[in-house]
C-alpha cells in the first residue's frame, strides 16, 4: 500500500494527481463498506 502522508513538496510534484487517485482507489472499498453499513450513498 502506498504511503499516504503527503508533504507540501509531494503535492507540487508533477505526478501528484496520479498518486492521489491511487490513494483514493485504495480506500474506496472501505469507504463503500462504511457508507453501506450506515445506509448512506457512496
Backbone as XML, in Angstrom:
<?xml version="1.0"?>
<chain id="A" units="angstrom">
  <residue number="1" name="UNK">
    <atom name="N" x="0.850" y="-1.173" z="0.000"/>
    <atom name="CA" x="0.000" y="0.000" z="0.000"/>
    <atom name="C" x="0.898" y="1.239" z="0.000"/>
  </residue>
  <residue number="2" name="UNK">
    <atom name="N" x="0.520" y="2.240" z="-0.783"/>
    <atom name="CA" x="1.360" y="3.437" z="-0.846"/>
    <atom name="C" x="1.321" y="4.236" z="0.453"/>
  </residue>
  <residue number="3" name="UNK">
    <atom name="N" x="2.380" y="4.947" z="0.689"/>
    <atom name="CA" x="2.451" y="5.862" z="1.836"/>
    <atom name="C" x="1.444" y="6.989" z="1.623"/>
  </residue>
  <residue number="4" name="UNK">
    <atom name="N" x="0.686" y="7.334" z="2.645"/>
    <atom name="CA" x="-0.358" y="8.344" z="2.477"/>
    <atom name="C" x="-0.042" y="9.667" z="3.151"/>
  </residue>
  <residue number="5" name="UNK">
    <atom name="N" x="1.110" y="9.785" z="3.758"/>
    <atom name="CA" x="1.499" y="11.040" z="4.369"/>
    <atom name="C" x="2.051" y="11.955" z="3.272"/>
  </residue>
  <residue number="6" name="UNK">
    <atom name="N" x="1.408" y="13.099" z="3.071"/>
    <atom name="CA" x="1.804" y="13.985" z="1.990"/>
    <atom name="C" x="2.365" y="15.291" z="2.534"/>
  </residue>
  <residue number="7" name="UNK">
    <atom name="N" x="3.501" y="15.672" z="2.010"/>
    <atom name="CA" x="4.083" y="16.963" z="2.366"/>
    <atom name="C" x="3.715" y="17.978" z="1.278"/>
  </residue>
  <residue number="8" name="UNK">
    <atom name="N" x="3.999" y="19.234" z="1.526"/>
    <atom name="CA" x="3.759" y="20.260" z="0.518"/>
    <atom name="C" x="4.605" y="19.972" z="-0.721"/>
  </residue>
  <residue number="9" name="UNK">
    <atom name="N" x="5.808" y="19.489" z="-0.508"/>
    <atom name="CA" x="6.683" y="19.132" z="-1.632"/>
    <atom name="C" x="6.041" y="18.046" z="-2.492"/>
  </residue>
  <residue number="10" name="UNK">
    <atom name="N" x="5.431" y="17.037" z="-1.852"/>
    <atom name="CA" x="4.767" y="15.956" z="-2.586"/>
    <atom name="C" x="3.620" y="16.486" z="-3.456"/>
  </residue>
  <residue number="11" name="UNK">
    <atom name="N" x="2.844" y="17.394" z="-2.888"/>
    <atom name="CA" x="1.667" y="17.925" z="-3.578"/>
    <atom name="C" x="2.044" y="18.699" z="-4.839"/>
  </residue>
  <residue number="12" name="UNK">
    <atom name="N" x="3.215" y="19.284" z="-4.865"/>
    <atom name="CA" x="3.626" y="20.074" z="-6.016"/>
    <atom name="C" x="4.434" y="19.281" z="-7.047"/>
  </residue>
  <residue number="13" name="UNK">
    <atom name="N" x="4.535" y="17.986" z="-6.885"/>
    <atom name="CA" x="5.236" y="17.148" z="-7.860"/>
    <atom name="C" x="4.346" y="16.920" z="-9.086"/>
  </residue>
  <residue number="14" name="UNK">
    <atom name="N" x="4.955" y="16.747" z="-10.269"/>
    <atom name="CA" x="4.170" y="16.562" z="-11.494"/>
    <atom name="C" x="3.246" y="15.335" z="-11.473"/>
  </residue>
  <residue number="15" name="UNK">
    <atom name="N" x="3.609" y="14.308" z="-10.724"/>
    <atom name="CA" x="2.810" y="13.075" z="-10.703"/>
    <atom name="C" x="1.832" y="13.026" z="-9.527"/>
  </residue>
  <residue number="16" name="UNK">
    <atom name="N" x="1.589" y="14.155" z="-8.880"/>
    <atom name="CA" x="0.741" y="14.161" z="-7.691"/>
    <atom name="C" x="-0.670" y="13.632" z="-7.960"/>
  </residue>
  <residue number="17" name="UNK">
    <atom name="N" x="-1.313" y="14.099" z="-9.012"/>
    <atom name="CA" x="-2.697" y="13.680" z="-9.267"/>
    <atom name="C" x="-2.798" y="12.170" z="-9.485"/>
  </residue>
  <residue number="18" name="UNK">
    <atom name="N" x="-1.811" y="11.596" z="-10.152"/>
    <atom name="CA" x="-1.806" y="10.150" z="-10.375"/>
    <atom name="C" x="-1.674" y="9.418" z="-9.032"/>
  </residue>
  <residue number="19" name="UNK">
    <atom name="N" x="-0.793" y="9.888" z="-8.171"/>
    <atom name="CA" x="-0.632" y="9.272" z="-6.853"/>
    <atom name="C" x="-1.877" y="9.453" z="-5.992"/>
  </residue>
  <residue number="20" name="UNK">
    <atom name="N" x="-2.463" y="10.655" z="-6.016"/>
    <atom name="CA" x="-3.657" y="10.925" z="-5.229"/>
    <atom name="C" x="-4.804" y="10.024" z="-5.670"/>
  </residue>
  <residue number="21" name="UNK">
    <atom name="N" x="-4.970" y="9.843" z="-6.972"/>
    <atom name="CA" x="-6.007" y="8.944" z="-7.486"/>
    <atom name="C" x="-5.771" y="7.519" z="-6.988"/>
  </residue>
  <residue number="22" name="UNK">
    <atom name="N" x="-4.515" y="7.119" z="-6.895"/>
    <atom name="CA" x="-4.173" y="5.796" z="-6.375"/>
    <atom name="C" x="-4.600" y="5.658" z="-4.913"/>
  </residue>
  <residue number="23" name="UNK">
    <atom name="N" x="-4.375" y="6.707" z="-4.116"/>
    <atom name="CA" x="-4.797" y="6.683" z="-2.708"/>
    <atom name="C" x="-6.314" y="6.568" z="-2.602"/>
  </residue>
  <residue number="24" name="UNK">
    <atom name="N" x="-7.019" y="7.286" z="-3.454"/>
    <atom name="CA" x="-8.486" y="7.244" z="-3.438"/>
    <atom name="C" x="-8.997" y="5.858" z="-3.805"/>
  </residue>
  <residue number="25" name="UNK">
    <atom name="N" x="-8.405" y="5.251" z="-4.827"/>
    <atom name="CA" x="-8.806" y="3.892" z="-5.220"/>
    <atom name="C" x="-8.534" y="2.901" z="-4.097"/>
  </residue>
  <residue number="26" name="UNK">
    <atom name="N" x="-7.404" y="3.067" z="-3.424"/>
    <atom name="CA" x="-7.027" y="2.138" z="-2.352"/>
    <atom name="C" x="-8.024" y="2.192" z="-1.193"/>
  </residue>
  <residue number="27" name="UNK">
    <atom name="N" x="-8.608" y="3.345" z="-0.925"/>
    <atom name="CA" x="-9.539" y="3.481" z="0.192"/>
    <atom name="C" x="-10.998" y="3.324" z="-0.182"/>
  </residue>
  <residue number="28" name="UNK">
    <atom name="N" x="-11.306" y="3.202" z="-1.457"/>
    <atom name="CA" x="-12.691" y="3.181" z="-1.919"/>
    <atom name="C" x="-13.493" y="2.008" z="-1.348"/>
  </residue>
  <residue number="29" name="UNK">
    <atom name="N" x="-12.908" y="0.844" z="-1.254"/>
    <atom name="CA" x="-13.639" y="-0.322" z="-0.745"/>
    <atom name="C" x="-14.060" y="-0.103" z="0.708"/>
  </residue>
  <residue number="30" name="UNK">
    <atom name="N" x="-13.177" y="0.447" z="1.520"/>
    <atom name="CA" x="-13.508" y="0.715" z="2.917"/>
    <atom name="C" x="-14.602" y="1.768" z="3.029"/>
  </residue>
  <residue number="31" name="UNK">
    <atom name="N" x="-14.472" y="2.848" z="2.273"/>
    <atom name="CA" x="-15.477" y="3.908" z="2.329"/>
    <atom name="C" x="-16.829" y="3.386" z="1.843"/>
  </residue>
  <residue number="32" name="UNK">
    <atom name="N" x="-16.826" y="2.581" z="0.805"/>
    <atom name="CA" x="-18.060" y="1.982" z="0.303"/>
    <atom name="C" x="-18.713" y="1.111" z="1.376"/>
  </residue>
  <residue number="33" name="UNK">
    <atom name="N" x="-17.924" y="0.293" z="2.027"/>
    <atom name="CA" x="-18.435" y="-0.566" z="3.097"/>
    <atom name="C" x="-19.040" y="0.266" z="4.231"/>
  </residue>
  <residue number="34" name="UNK">
    <atom name="N" x="-18.328" y="1.310" z="4.653"/>
    <atom name="CA" x="-18.825" y="2.148" z="5.736"/>
    <atom name="C" x="-20.120" y="2.855" z="5.344"/>
  </residue>
  <residue number="35" name="UNK">
    <atom name="N" x="-20.172" y="3.367" z="4.136"/>
    <atom name="CA" x="-21.401" y="4.029" z="3.669"/>
    <atom name="C" x="-22.574" y="3.057" z="3.632"/>
  </residue>
  <residue number="36" name="UNK">
    <atom name="N" x="-22.327" y="1.874" z="3.111"/>
    <atom name="CA" x="-23.397" y="0.870" z="3.049"/>
    <atom name="C" x="-23.854" y="0.493" z="4.461"/>
  </residue>
  <residue number="37" name="UNK">
    <atom name="N" x="-22.918" y="0.348" z="5.381"/>
    <atom name="CA" x="-23.257" y="-0.006" z="6.761"/>
    <atom name="C" x="-24.115" y="1.065" z="7.434"/>
  </residue>
  <residue number="38" name="UNK">
    <atom name="N" x="-23.894" y="2.312" z="7.056"/>
    <atom name="CA" x="-24.637" y="3.423" z="7.650"/>
    <atom name="C" x="-25.823" y="3.859" z="6.793"/>
  </residue>
  <residue number="39" name="UNK">
    <atom name="N" x="-26.101" y="3.081" z="5.738"/>
    <atom name="CA" x="-27.192" y="3.371" z="4.821"/>
    <atom name="C" x="-27.050" y="4.775" z="4.209"/>
  </residue>
  <residue number="40" name="UNK">
    <atom name="N" x="-25.835" y="5.071" z="3.770"/>
    <atom name="CA" x="-25.533" y="6.355" z="3.131"/>
    <atom name="C" x="-25.115" y="6.105" z="1.678"/>
  </residue>
  <residue number="41" name="UNK">
    <atom name="N" x="-25.358" y="7.072" z="0.816"/>
    <atom name="CA" x="-24.911" y="6.892" z="-0.587"/>
    <atom name="C" x="-23.389" y="6.972" z="-0.703"/>
  </residue>
  <residue number="42" name="UNK">
    <atom name="N" x="-22.883" y="6.263" z="-1.673"/>
    <atom name="CA" x="-21.438" y="6.318" z="-1.930"/>
    <atom name="C" x="-21.210" y="6.875" z="-3.306"/>
  </residue>
</chain>
